[in-house]
Amino acid sequence: MPKYTTNLSARGFRQLADDIRKYRLELQKKCDEFTRQLAEEGVAIAKANILSEDAIYTGELLNSMNIKPGDVIVNGASYHIYTACPWAKFVEFGTGIEGKENSHPDTSIIGWKYDVNNHGEKGWFYFKNGKWHWTKGMPSRPFMYNTASALRNTETITRIARRVFGED
């Protein structure tokens, strides 16, 4: 935060008020920019998580990661990191007995249930690319959960804050 000095004249106080007003507006813009950049970092982290978790089949999940402005909050902005991929939740939480044995770190987020059809070790068949395939489900690959954890990292926050607000 800059230091302000003034003399005890009316003109000096008007100038001080103008300087503080300009700083406040600049600070608001920087806070909005910080929030946007943090969200963009989240998209990059989510994509890296998808790649590292081998969660690529068609590229739809990877390419659907994006940000959108959230509700305007008092004196600030918010952004949402989201995916428009309809099957992202199955990758995030896993399915079947495989998902149950390799579950998501926090299934309470949406009340996720595994092996809801009680296939167990029998598994099930599905048709893909002109062939029948058998599965017992798939393990959780919590790319969004891990993204949220990474965004809470003090180093990530500090790096972006220094970029936006400067080293001062």
Beta strands, then each sheet from edge to edge (+ up, - down):
strand 1: 65-69
strand 2: 79-83
strand 3: 95-95
strand 4: 124-128
strand 5: 131-135
strand 6: 137-138
sheet 1: 1+ 2-
sheet 2: 3+ 6-
sheet 3: 4+ 5-
end
